[in-house]
């Protein structure tokens, strides 16, 4: 492709992997970043940094000018926030802003990173589809609303939008979310969890799906990117096998675990602080999820990395970067 492409979120976990894959494929990449530190990092990687904000339409139009393709990966993925408003601003308002700016700048196609968490929402009991929905977390609410709005807006503005819905993305570089439990287990410091099915996708596979969606993806057709589904008890055992260390965990019933997290989260919120564990986090974990990513792999043309290989690479990165104590995994 001769025209440059714009990437938002290049400083994040998924965005950084997409940046690496695009550069490896020979794309000329402009990376929209918010500060000089990230600008330096993406510049050293080989992209052209552009300082701007996804909430500023003029910034976006300037960054997109001359581009036919935009990868909108930027988003906020956090739970237990004292105030969920930043989730709505970044994930909903920011995504709408990107679509509107793309139309103004003459961009032909957007590859949009949503989340498989949008699939977990459901109408309230007794309400038909389209009625009020229940959400496991404010993050899921924000991604659901963002996806709904951009899928409606893009065709009205004449922009092709391909939607990717990744499951929990894991691999080297991930230290938040589910990865926190993996790191604690590898360090021998995880003693309890709740058990439920969980779907994961390797960061390499997620980045590859983004690249393929640019040319093979059908507009307005969501692609669920999910490689492996295991129960949490099976997953930590797999990690222990890879690490050379397994030890028993206590798996708590979902109800008491969620109740305890609710009390802890309330205390942190009352103090105006972000809780390390809260009701929405444990409720999401206890609910579990099992997504089918096979159709997306078939239609886009890639294969998923086996879970054991993902965990092996992640563990090596944890050790190399000091997140897991050297020797702890084999202790």
GURODO-276498 format. One line per 3 residues: number of its first residue (from 1); their letters; for each residue z, x, y of N, C-alpha, C. Coordinates in pm, whole numbers, padded with zeros to 5 digits. Layout:
N
NUM) A) Z:X:Y:Z:X:Y:Z:X:Y ~ ...
//
This chain:
331
1) XXX) 00000:00086:-00120:00000:00000:00000:00000:00089:00124 ~ -00096:00065:00214:-00110:00151:00332:-00010:00114:00441 ~ 00019:-00014:00458:00111:-00057:00563:00254:-00023:00523
4) XXX) 00339:00007:00620:00480:00032:00588:00549:-00097:00543 ~ 00659:-00081:00473:00742:-00195:00434:00878:-00180:00502 ~ 00942:-00292:00531:01075:-00289:00590:01177:-00326:00483
7) XXX) 01287:-00251:00480:01397:-00277:00388:01524:-00296:00468 ~ 01593:-00408:00444:01726:-00427:00502:01830:-00396:00395 ~ 01948:-00350:00436:02054:-00322:00340:02040:-00192:00266
10) XXX) 01963:-00097:00320:01939:00029:00251:02065:00111:00232 ~ 02170:00083:00311:02294:00159:00297:02385:00107:00188 ~ 02349:-00006:00124:02434:-00065:00022:02398:-00018:-00117
13) XXX) 02471:-00070:-00215:02452:-00030:-00354:02314:-00070:-00405 ~ 02280:-00198:-00396:02149:-00244:-00443:02039:-00195:-00350 ~ 02061:-00206:-00218:01959:-00163:-00123:01926:-00016:-00136
16) XXX) 02026:00067:-00163:02001:00210:-00181:01914:00237:-00301 ~ 01936:00162:-00410:01855:00180:-00529:01712:00131:-00506 ~ 01697:00021:-00433:01563:-00028:-00399:01491:00073:-00312
19) XXX) 01563:00133:-00216:01503:00236:-00132:01451:00352:-00216 ~ 01533:00400:-00308:01493:00512:-00393:01369:00476:-00475 ~ 01366:00353:-00528:01252:00313:-00611:01125:00299:-00527
22) XXX) 01136:00244:-00407:01019:00230:-00321:00963:00366:-00281 ~ 01050:00457:-00243:01005:00591:-00206:00941:00661:-00325 ~ 01001:00642:-00443:00943:00702:-00563:00806:00648:-00597
25) XXX) 00779:00524:-00556:00649:00462:-00581:00548:00494:-00471 ~ 00590:00571:-00371:00497:00614:-00266:00488:00524:-00145 ~ 00581:00430:-00131:00580:00342:-00014:00629:00417:00110
28) XXX) 00573:00380:00223:00628:00422:00352:00731:00317:00390 ~ 00857:00358:00398:00967:00262:00413:01034:00278:00549 ~ 01044:00165:00619:01132:00158:00736:01261:00093:00689
31) XXX) 01374:00151:00723:01503:00099:00680:01581:00052:00801 ~ 01609:-00078:00807:01690:-00132:00916:01836:-00099:00888 ~ 01899:-00025:00978:02039:00017:00960:02116:-00015:01087
34) XXX) 02249:-00022:01073:02332:-00063:01187:02395:00055:01261 ~ 02399:00172:01201:02468:00282:01267:02407:00417:01235 ~ 02448:00519:01309:02388:00653:01294:02418:00718:01160
37) XXX) 02535:00690:01102:02568:00754:00974:02471:00710:00865 ~ 02447:00578:00856:02352:00527:00757:02211:00571:00791 ~ 02179:00577:00921:02046:00624:00963:02020:00765:00913
40) XXX) 02120:00851:00925:02104:00989:00878:02083:00992:00728 ~ 02160:00910:00656:02151:00911:00510:02014:00863:00462 ~ 01964:00752:00517:01834:00703:00470:01721:00793:00520
43) XXX) 01742:00857:00636:01642:00950:00685:01629:01070:00593 ~ 01742:01121:00546:01740:01234:00452:01675:01195:00320 ~ 01685:01067:00284:01623:01020:00160:01471:01012:00171
46) XXX) 01421:01001:00295:01276:00997:00313:01225:00873:00382 ~ 01316:00784:00427:01274:00663:00497:01281:00683:00647 ~ 01218:00593:00720:01226:00594:00866:01337:00498:00908
49) XXX) 01451:00549:00956:01558:00457:00997:01525:00386:01127 ~ 01561:00259:01134:01544:00179:01254:01679:00112:01282 ~ 01740:00145:01395:01868:00086:01429:01848:-00059:01472
52) XXX) 01925:-00149:01412:01913:-00291:01448:02009:-00375:01367 ~ 02005:-00503:01392:02096:-00599:01327:02016:-00718:01278 ~ 02044:-00764:01155:01967:-00876:01102:01993:-01005:01178
55) XXX) 02098:-01010:01258:02125:-01129:01338:02051:-01127:01472 ~ 01985:-01017:01501:01912:-01003:01627:01763:-01014:01599 ~ 01704:-01127:01634:01563:-01151:01605:01471:-01049:01667
58) XXX) 01501:-01005:01789:01415:-00907:01855:01419:-00773:01783 ~ 01538:-00731:01738:01548:-00609:01658:01459:-00618:01535 ~ 01466:-00732:01469:01390:-00749:01346:01240:-00748:01371
61) XXX) 01196:-00819:01473:01052:-00823:01502:01000:-00684:01533 ~ 01076:-00607:01611:01036:-00470:01642:01025:-00387:01514 ~ 01124:-00401:01425:01123:-00323:01301:01011:-00366:01207
64) XXX) 00975:-00494:01209:00874:-00547:01117:00731:-00530:01165 ~ 00713:-00498:01291:00577:-00495:01345:00489:-00399:01268 ~ 00376:-00449:01219:00285:-00368:01140:00312:-00373:00990
67) XXX) 00419:-00440:00948:00453:-00452:00806:00394:-00581:00748 ~ 00352:-00574:00624:00308:-00693:00552:00414:-00741:00453 ~ 00511:-00654:00424:00608:-00681:00319:00747:-00642:00367
70) XXX) 00845:-00730:00342:00985:-00704:00377:01071:-00726:00253 ~ 01161:-00633:00227:01263:-00650:00124:01394:-00679:00196 ~ 01441:-00802:00183:01567:-00839:00250:01679:-00834:00147
73) XXX) 01748:-00719:00144:01856:-00696:00047:01993:-00706:00114 ~ 01998:-00690:00245:02126:-00687:00316:02205:-00815:00292 ~ 02334:-00800:00273:02422:-00914:00254:02565:-00867:00241
76) XXX) 02656:-00961:00249:02798:-00932:00236:02847:-00991:00105 ~ 02901:-00905:00018:02948:-00947:-00113:03096:-00911:-00124 ~ 03181:-01000:-00076:03325:-00976:-00078:03398:-01104:-00113
79) XXX) 03514:-01086:-00173:03603:-01199:-00199:03739:-01170:-00136 ~ 03822:-01272:-00131:03959:-01261:-00080:03964:-01227:00068 ~ 03861:-01264:00144:03864:-01238:00287:03958:-01337:00356
82) XXX) 04040:-01290:00450:04125:-01384:00525:04045:-01490:00599 ~ 03925:-01452:00644:03836:-01544:00715:03697:-01533:00653 ~ 03645:-01638:00590:03514:-01630:00525:03396:-01641:00621
85) XXX) 03420:-01659:00751:03310:-01678:00845:03208:-01564:00842 ~ 03249:-01436:00827:03147:-01330:00822:03049:-01346:00706 ~ 03092:-01407:00596:03000:-01431:00485:02887:-01525:00527
88) XXX) 02922:-01631:00599:02820:-01726:00642:02729:-01665:00747 ~ 02787:-01587:00839:02703:-01525:00942:02603:-01428:00881 ~ 02652:-01339:00795:02565:-01236:00739:02467:-01294:00638
91) XXX) 02518:-01368:00541:02434:-01412:00430:02344:-01530:00466 ~ 02395:-01623:00545:02313:-01741:00580:02235:-01716:00709 ~ 02308:-01696:00821:02240:-01679:00949:02150:-01556:00948
94) XXX) 02197:-01448:00885:02116:-01326:00879:01987:-01346:00802 ~ 01994:-01417:00689:01874:-01439:00608:01775:-01530:00680 ~ 01824:-01634:00745:01736:-01721:00823:01671:-01642:00936
97) XXX) 01749:-01555:00999:01695:-01471:01107:01582:-01381:01058 ~ 01596:-01327:00937:01492:-01241:00880:01363:-01320:00858 ~ 01374:-01441:00804:01254:-01522:00778:01185:-01559:00909
100) XXX) 01263:-01599:01008:01202:-01635:01137:01134:-01515:01202 ~ 01198:-01400:01195:01138:-01279:01254:01011:-01239:01180 ~ 01011:-01256:01047:00893:-01221:00969:00774:-01306:01012
103) XXX) 00797:-01434:01036:00689:-01521:01083:00638:-01475:01220 ~ 00729:-01439:01309:00688:-01392:01442:00609:-01261:01434 ~ 00648:-01174:01338:00585:-01041:01330:00459:-01041:01244
106) XXX) 00425:-01154:01183:00305:-01160:01100:00323:-01101:00961 ~ 00446:-01096:00911:00472:-01046:00776:00421:-01148:00674 ~ 00357:-01097:00570:00298:-01187:00470:00400:-01231:00365
109) XXX) 00484:-01138:00318:00571:-01167:00204:00710:-01107:00221 ~ 00812:-01180:00177:00949:-01131:00173:00998:-01136:00029 ~ 01054:-01025:-00018:01129:-01025:-00144:01276:-01037:-00106
112) XXX) 01336:-01149:-00142:01469:-01184:-00095:01571:-01171:-00207 ~ 01679:-01098:-00181:01784:-01078:-00281:01890:-01186:-00264 ~ 01889:-01282:-00355:01993:-01384:-00357:02099:-01340:-00457
115) XXX) 02150:-01429:-00539:02253:-01396:-00638:02253:-01501:-00747 ~ 02282:-01458:-00869:02296:-01554:-00978:02417:-01643:-00956 ~ 02506:-01605:-00865:02622:-01690:-00834:02580:-01827:-00784
118) XXX) 02459:-01838:-00728:02412:-01968:-00681:02394:-02066:-00796 ~ 02376:-02014:-00919:02354:-02100:-01034:02482:-02163:-01085 ~ 02598:-02111:-01041:02726:-02161:-01088:02774:-02283:-01010
121) XXX) 02706:-02316:-00900:02748:-02432:-00822:02702:-02560:-00891 ~ 02773:-02667:-00865:02739:-02796:-00927:02781:-02908:-00833 ~ 02710:-03022:-00838:02752:-03135:-00755:02892:-03181:-00793
124) XXX) 02962:-03235:-00697:03094:-03290:-00724:03084:-03400:-00831 ~ 03187:-03415:-00914:03180:-03518:-01019:03146:-03655:-00962 ~ 03052:-03720:-01029:03014:-03854:-00988:02911:-03859:-00877
127) XXX) 02868:-03740:-00829:02769:-03738:-00721:02634:-03695:-00777 ~ 02524:-03753:-00731:02393:-03710:-00778:02359:-03572:-00725 ~ 02256:-03509:-00784:02210:-03380:-00734:02178:-03393:-00585
130) XXX) 02215:-03290:-00513:02194:-03292:-00369:02319:-03334:-00294 ~ 02419:-03385:-00365:02545:-03420:-00301:02629:-03295:-00279 ~ 02751:-03313:-00230:02839:-03198:-00207:02859:-03117:-00334
133) XXX) 02858:-02986:-00320:02871:-02897:-00434:03009:-02833:-00439 ~ 03050:-02797:-00562:03170:-02716:-00582:03128:-02571:-00593 ~ 03209:-02481:-00543:03178:-02338:-00550:03301:-02263:-00599
136) XXX) 03277:-02162:-00679:03387:-02081:-00731:03444:-01989:-00625 ~ 03362:-01955:-00524:03407:-01863:-00420:03330:-01891:-00291 ~ 03384:-01841:-00181:03313:-01853:-00054:03185:-01769:-00055
139) XXX) 03187:-01660:-00130:03064:-01580:-00145:02954:-01663:-00209 ~ 02988:-01732:-00319:02888:-01817:-00386:02838:-01926:-00293 ~ 02928:-01983:-00214:02888:-02086:-00118:02787:-02030:-00017
142) XXX) 02815:-01911:00034:02726:-01853:00135:02589:-01820:00077 ~ 02584:-01768:-00046:02455:-01734:-00106:02376:-01859:-00143 ~ 02446:-01963:-00187:02378:-02089:-00218:02314:-02147:-00092
145) XXX) 02390:-02151:00015:02339:-02209:00139:02226:-02124:00196 ~ 02239:-01992:00188:02133:-01904:00237:02004:-01926:00158 ~ 02016:-01931:00026:01897:-01950:-00058:01831:-02085:-00027
148) XXX) 01912:-02188:-00015:01857:-02321:00014:01779:-02320:00145 ~ 01835:-02257:00246:01770:-02260:00377:01642:-02176:00381 ~ 01645:-02057:00321:01524:-01973:00332:01412:-02026:00245
151) XXX) 01444:-02086:00129:01339:-02144:00045:01273:-02264:00113 ~ 01347:-02331:00197:01290:-02443:00272:01213:-02395:00395 ~ 01266:-02291:00461:01208:-02246:00588:01081:-02164:00571
154) XXX) 01078:-02074:00473:00967:-01980:00461:00830:-02048:00451 ~ 00811:-02146:00362:00677:-02208:00355:00641:-02283:00482 ~ 00739:-02337:00553:00708:-02406:00678:00657:-02310:00783
157) XXX) 00701:-02184:00774:00659:-02083:00871:00542:-01998:00822 ~ 00491:-02029:00703:00375:-01957:00651:00407:-01821:00594 ~ 00530:-01801:00546:00571:-01674:00487:00594:-01694:00337
160) XXX) 00536:-01607:00254:00563:-01610:00110:00702:-01552:00086 ~ 00785:-01621:00011:00919:-01571:-00018:00944:-01575:-00168 ~ 00970:-01457:-00224:01003:-01443:-00366:01153:-01419:-00376
163) XXX) 01220:-01500:-00456:01367:-01499:-00462:01414:-01436:-00593 ~ 01497:-01333:-00582:01559:-01270:-00699:01707:-01307:-00704 ~ 01755:-01341:-00823:01894:-01381:-00842:01960:-01288:-00944
166) XXX) 02007:-01171:-00901:02068:-01078:-00997:02206:-01125:-01042 ~ 02237:-01098:-01169:02373:-01111:-01218:02455:-00995:-01162 ~ 02576:-00972:-01215:02660:-00863:-01167:02588:-00730:-01190
169) XXX) 02559:-00659:-01081:02481:-00535:-01090:02577:-00418:-01110 ~ 02553:-00339:-01215:02642:-00229:-01250:02563:-00101:-01269 ~ 02635:00011:-01264:02573:00141:-01285:02630:00243:-01191
172) XXX) 02576:00363:-01191:02624:00469:-01103:02620:00426:-00957 ~ 02732:00445:-00886:02740:00410:-00745:02819:00284:-00718 ~ 02843:00200:-00819:02916:00075:-00799:03066:00098:-00820
175) XXX) 03146:00062:-00721:03292:00078:-00733:03367:-00050:-00698 ~ 03296:-00155:-00662:03362:-00278:-00620:03338:-00388:-00723 ~ 03404:-00502:-00701:03384:-00616:-00790:03424:-00583:-00933
178) XXX) 03339:-00621:-01028:03367:-00599:-01169:03389:-00451:-01200 ~ 03323:-00363:-01126:03337:-00219:-01151:03481:-00172:-01133 ~ 03559:-00240:-01048:03700:-00202:-01030:03777:-00211:-01160
181) XXX) 03749:-00319:-01238:03818:-00334:-01366:03773:-00227:-01464 ~ 03645:-00192:-01463:03594:-00089:-01553:03658:00047:-01522 ~ 03670:00078:-01392:03729:00206:-01352:03876:00211:-01392
184) XXX) 03947:00101:-01370:04089:00098:-01408:04105:00114:-01559 ~ 04018:00052:-01636:04028:00065:-01781:04001:00210:-01824 ~ 03898:00271:-01766:03865:00410:-01802:03978:00506:-01766
187) XXX) 04056:00471:-01663:04170:00553:-01624:04297:00520:-01701 ~ 04289:00422:-01792:04407:00384:-01869:04507:00303:-01790 ~ 04463:00239:-01683:04555:00170:-01594:04533:00018:-01591
190) XXX) 04449:-00032:-01678:04424:-00176:-01683:04505:-00233:-01799 ~ 04592:-00330:-01771:04683:-00379:-01875:04665:-00527:-01904 ~ 04600:-00602:-01812:04577:-00744:-01838:04446:-00787:-01774
193) XXX) 04388:-00890:-01830:04267:-00953:-01777:04262:-01095:-01831 ~ 04163:-01169:-01785:04129:-01295:-01850:03999:-01272:-01924 ~ 03978:-01345:-02032:03859:-01324:-02114:03759:-01436:-02090
196) XXX) 03635:-01398:-02071:03528:-01494:-02046:03395:-01420:-02062 ~ 03285:-01492:-02081:03156:-01424:-02085:03116:-01374:-01946 ~ 03049:-01262:-01942:03003:-01207:-01814:02864:-01147:-01835
199) XXX) 02777:-01169:-01739:02640:-01116:-01744:02625:-01000:-01648 ~ 02563:-00893:-01696:02544:-00773:-01616:02397:-00734:-01615 ~ 02359:-00658:-01513:02225:-00599:-01509:02238:-00458:-01454
202) XXX) 02164:-00366:-01513:02166:-00227:-01470:02101:-00215:-01332 ~ 02157:-00131:-01248:02105:-00111:-01113:01959:-00065:-01114 ~ 01922:00014:-01213:01782:00060:-01223:01690:-00058:-01250
205) XXX) 01731:-00147:-01339:01650:-00265:-01371:01639:-00358:-01250 ~ 01750:-00371:-01175:01749:-00456:-01057:01650:-00404:-00953 ~ 01651:-00273:-00932:01558:-00213:-00835:01413:-00229:-00882
208) XXX) 01390:-00210:-01012:01255:-00225:-01066:01205:-00369:-01047 ~ 01292:-00466:-01068:01253:-00606:-01049:01212:-00632:-00905 ~ 01280:-00571:-00810:01242:-00587:-00670:01101:-00534:-00644
211) XXX) 01073:-00416:-00698:00941:-00357:-00677:00832:-00445:-00737 ~ 00853:-00493:-00859:00753:-00575:-00927:00736:-00711:-00860 ~ 00844:-00763:-00804:00836:-00894:-00738:00744:-00890:-00617
214) XXX) 00727:-00772:-00560:00641:-00761:-00441:00496:-00796:-00472 ~ 00452:-00767:-00595:00312:-00792:-00629:00294:-00901:-00735 ~ 00395:-00921:-00820:00379:-01015:-00931:00461:-01143:-00915
217) XXX) 00553:-01145:-00822:00640:-01260:-00807:00570:-01380:-00748 ~ 00604:-01498:-00799:00550:-01624:-00746:00641:-01674:-00634 ~ 00587:-01704:-00517:00670:-01754:-00408:00746:-01880:-00449
220) XXX) 00869:-01890:-00401:00958:-02005:-00420:01003:-02023:-00564 ~ 00975:-01926:-00649:01018:-01933:-00789:01132:-01833:-00809 ~ 01257:-01879:-00821:01368:-01785:-00837:01359:-01711:-00970
223) XXX) 01386:-01581:-00966:01386:-01496:-01085:01530:-01451:-01112 ~ 01584:-01495:-01225:01720:-01455:-01263:01712:-01319:-01332 ~ 01778:-01219:-01274:01774:-01083:-01325:01907:-01056:-01395
226) XXX) 01906:-01061:-01527:02029:-01048:-01605:01996:-00986:-01740 ~ 02060:-00873:-01770:02021:-00798:-01889:02107:-00819:-02011 ~ 02237:-00834:-01993:02326:-00840:-02108:02442:-00935:-02078
229) XXX) 02479:-01014:-02178:02596:-01101:-02164:02693:-01071:-02278 ~ 02815:-01037:-02242:02922:-01015:-02339:03051:-01077:-02285 ~ 03143:-01104:-02375:03275:-01140:-02329:03342:-01016:-02269
232) XXX) 03432:-01038:-02175:03498:-00926:-02110:03569:-00839:-02212 ~ 03632:-00899:-02312:03701:-00822:-02416:03604:-00731:-02490 ~ 03482:-00780:-02515:03382:-00697:-02583:03331:-00586:-02492
235) XXX) 03317:-00618:-02363:03263:-00520:-02269:03358:-00403:-02251 ~ 03489:-00430:-02235:03582:-00319:-02217:03592:-00238:-02346 ~ 03577:-00302:-02461:03575:-00227:-02587:03453:-00135:-02591
238) XXX) 03337:-00187:-02545:03217:-00104:-02540:03239:00016:-02447 ~ 03300:-00009:-02331:03330:00101:-02239:03426:00201:-02303 ~ 03527:00150:-02373:03620:00240:-02439:03553:00324:-02545
241) XXX) 03460:00265:-02618:03387:00340:-02719:03304:00451:-02654 ~ 03238:00417:-02545:03159:00517:-02472:03249:00628:-02418 ~ 03368:00588:-02369:03460:00684:-02306:03541:00763:-02407
244) XXX) 03542:00718:-02533:03623:00785:-02632:03769:00746:-02623 ~ 03796:00631:-02562:03935:00584:-02549:03936:00432:-02549 ~ 04001:00373:-02644:04023:00230:-02643:04173:00205:-02655
247) XXX) 04219:00100:-02592:04359:00062:-02603:04368:-00088:-02580 ~ 04471:-00152:-02631:04477:-00299:-02624:04507:-00350:-02484 ~ 04445:-00461:-02450:04474:-00531:-02325:04539:-00664:-02358
250) XXX) 04615:-00715:-02262:04670:-00849:-02275:04577:-00944:-02201 ~ 04521:-01040:-02272:04432:-01137:-02210:04512:-01264:-02180 ~ 04526:-01294:-02050:04609:-01404:-02006:04530:-01536:-02008
253) XXX) 04597:-01646:-02031:04531:-01777:-02015:04482:-01792:-01871 ~ 04369:-01859:-01856:04307:-01869:-01723:04398:-01938:-01623 ~ 04462:-02049:-01664:04543:-02127:-01569:04654:-02045:-01503
256) XXX) 04744:-01982:-01580:04849:-01902:-01519:04797:-01784:-01437 ~ 04688:-01723:-01483:04633:-01609:-01409:04582:-01653:-01273 ~ 04511:-01766:-01268:04458:-01817:-01141:04573:-01859:-01050
259) XXX) 04676:-01923:-01108:04790:-01965:-01028:04861:-01846:-00966 ~ 04882:-01739:-01044:04949:-01620:-00992:04865:-01555:-00882 ~ 04732:-01552:-00902:04645:-01494:-00800:04646:-01579:-00673
262) XXX) 04660:-01709:-00687:04666:-01797:-00570:04788:-01765:-00485 ~ 04902:-01744:-00550:05025:-01712:-00477:05010:-01578:-00406 ~ 04956:-01479:-00477:04938:-01347:-00417:04842:-01354:-00299
265) XXX) 04731:-01425:-00318:04632:-01436:-00210:04687:-01505:-00088 ~ 04770:-01609:-00109:04829:-01681:00004:04918:-01588:00086 ~ 04994:-01504:00019:05082:-01411:00090:05004:-01313:00175
268) XXX) 04897:-01261:00121:04815:-01166:00199:04748:-01236:00316 ~ 04697:-01359:00294:04631:-01432:00403:04729:-01461:00515 ~ 04852:-01496:00477:04954:-01525:00579:04982:-01402:00665
271) XXX) 04963:-01285:00605:04984:-01160:00680:04856:-01113:00749 ~ 04747:-01191:00736:04621:-01153:00798:04553:-01036:00732 ~ 04583:-01016:00603:04525:-00903:00530:04439:-00953:00415
274) XXX) 04346:-00867:00371:04263:-00901:00257:04339:-00869:00128 ~ 04349:-00967:00041:04425:-00949:-00083:04341:-00873:-00186 ~ 04405:-00785:-00266:04330:-00718:-00372:04293:-00813:-00485
277) XXX) 04372:-00919:-00503:04346:-01022:-00603:04377:-01157:-00539 ~ 04292:-01256:-00564:04315:-01387:-00506:04261:-01495:-00598 ~ 04281:-01622:-00559:04243:-01734:-00643:04094:-01736:-00673
280) XXX) 04009:-01716:-00571:03865:-01727:-00596:03816:-01615:-00686 ~ 03877:-01496:-00678:03837:-01386:-00765:03870:-01417:-00911 ~ 03995:-01462:-00938:04034:-01491:-01076:03965:-01616:-01128
283) XXX) 03940:-01712:-01039:03871:-01833:-01083:03727:-01799:-01124 ~ 03662:-01714:-01047:03526:-01671:-01082:03526:-01596:-01214 ~ 03623:-01504:-01230:03632:-01424:-01352:03660:-01514:-01473
286) XXX) 03754:-01607:-01458:03792:-01694:-01569:03682:-01793:-01605 ~ 03606:-01838:-01505:03496:-01931:-01531:03390:-01864:-01617 ~ 03365:-01735:-01588:03262:-01661:-01661:03122:-01707:-01627
289) XXX) 03024:-01638:-01679:02886:-01680:-01659:02798:-01614:-01765 ~ 02697:-01685:-01806:02601:-01634:-01904:02462:-01675:-01857 ~ 02390:-01579:-01800:02259:-01607:-01743:02149:-01554:-01835
292) XXX) 02038:-01622:-01835:01923:-01581:-01916:01821:-01510:-01828 ~ 01815:-01378:-01841:01721:-01300:-01760:01591:-01270:-01830 ~ 01574:-01320:-01955:01453:-01288:-02031:01325:-01339:-01964
295) XXX) 01322:-01462:-01910:01198:-01508:-01847:01154:-01418:-01731 ~ 01246:-01374:-01648:01209:-01288:-01535:01151:-01155:-01584 ~ 01211:-01099:-01689:01160:-00972:-01743:01019:-00989:-01797
298) XXX) 00994:-01101:-01864:00860:-01128:-01917:00760:-01146:-01804 ~ 00795:-01228:-01707:00699:-01264:-01602:00672:-01149:-01506 ~ 00774:-01068:-01477:00754:-00956:-01385:00709:-00831:-01458
301) XXX) 00741:-00818:-01587:00690:-00707:-01666:00780:-00585:-01670 ~ 00908:-00604:-01709:00996:-00489:-01727:01091:-00519:-01842 ~ 01165:-00418:-01887:01262:-00435:-01995:01401:-00395:-01944
304) XXX) 01504:-00455:-02002:01641:-00429:-01959:01701:-00309:-02031 ~ 01786:-00238:-01959:01859:-00125:-02016:01974:-00178:-02102 ~ 01995:-00123:-02222:02109:-00167:-02303:02241:-00144:-02230
307) XXX) 02338:-00234:-02251:02467:-00227:-02182:02536:-00093:-02207 ~ 02533:-00044:-02329:02602:00081:-02359:02548:00196:-02274 ~ 02416:00198:-02253:02357:00304:-02170:02400:00288:-02024
310) XXX) 02404:00165:-01975:02450:00141:-01838:02592:00193:-01820 ~ 02681:00158:-01914:02820:00201:-01904:02834:00352:-01919 ~ 02752:00413:-02001:02757:00559:-02018:02722:00630:-01888
313) XXX) 02616:00584:-01822:02575:00645:-01696:02678:00619:-01587 ~ 02732:00497:-01585:02833:00463:-01485:02957:00550:-01503 ~ 03002:00567:-01627:03122:00647:-01653:03102:00792:-01609
316) XXX) 02985:00847:-01639:02957:00985:-01596:02966:00997:-01444 ~ 02915:00895:-01373:02920:00897:-01226:03063:00881:-01177 ~ 03142:00793:-01240:03282:00776:-01201:03357:00909:-01210
319) XXX) 03335:00981:-01319:03404:01108:-01339:03357:01211:-01237 ~ 03226:01220:-01220:03170:01319:-01128:03217:01297:-00985 ~ 03240:01170:-00947:03277:01139:-00809:03426:01111:-00792
322) XXX) 03505:01142:-00892:03649:01136:-00878:03713:00999:-00893 ~ 03637:00899:-00939:03695:00766:-00957:03769:00754:-01090 ~ 03727:00834:-01186:03797:00842:-01315:03841:00986:-01334
325) XXX) 03968:01004:-01367:04021:01139:-01384:03952:01207:-01502 ~ 03909:01331:-01480:03848:01409:-01588:03946:01418:-01703 ~ 03899:01382:-01821:03986:01385:-01938:04058:01255:-01963
328) XXX) 04066:01166:-01862:04139:01040:-01882:04069:00954:-01985 ~ 03935:00954:-01981:03861:00867:-02070:03880:00905:-02215 ~ 03900:01034:-02242:03916:01078:-02380:04061:01102:-02416
331) X) 04155:01069:-02326:04297:01099:-02351:04348:01017:-02469
//
